[in-house]
Amino acid sequence: MPGYETKQERIAVAGVEHLHIRSLLDRQQFADPLGLALRLGISSATWPLFGLLWPSGAQLAARMAQRPV
């Protein structure tokens, strides 16, 4: 089991098949024991956003890769 909890969501988008997203269970999960992120200006309040945005961005990239250029 990872050091964080996740949830599975199915998101409906009109005209295309549904997106299946695994993201962080809530916005209270972050880890920066050495303070590296804090020194770079990344606060604990912004950490969880990566866990929400990255999965949906990966889905978008996979869909766009299937489209002809």
C-alpha positions, -999 to +999 in steps of 0.1 A: +000+000+000+014+035-009+018+062+017-013+080+005-049+071-003-065+074-037-100+073-052-114+061-085-137+084-104-156+081-137-161+114-154-186+118-181-177+140-211-203+146-238-195+130-271-166+108-259-161+078-237-159+084-200-126+092-183-114+069-155-093+089-131-074+078-101-065+107-079-057+116-043-085+108-019-085+144-005-065+176-005-048+170+029-021+146+016+014+158+011+049+150+022+080+172+025+100+159+054+132+177+044+115+209+035+128+208-001+095+219-017+090+246+008+125+260+000+115+261-037+083+281-028+059+252-030+036+253+000+018+223+015-014+239+002-004+234-034+011+199-031-022+180-034-031+198-066-005+177-084-023+146-073-055+159-089-042+175-121-016+150-131-041+120-136-064+141-157-035+155-177-023+119-184-058+110-197-058+141-220-024+133-234-034+097-241-065+109-260-047+135-280-020+110-290-047+091-308-058+120-329-042+125-364-020+156-367 
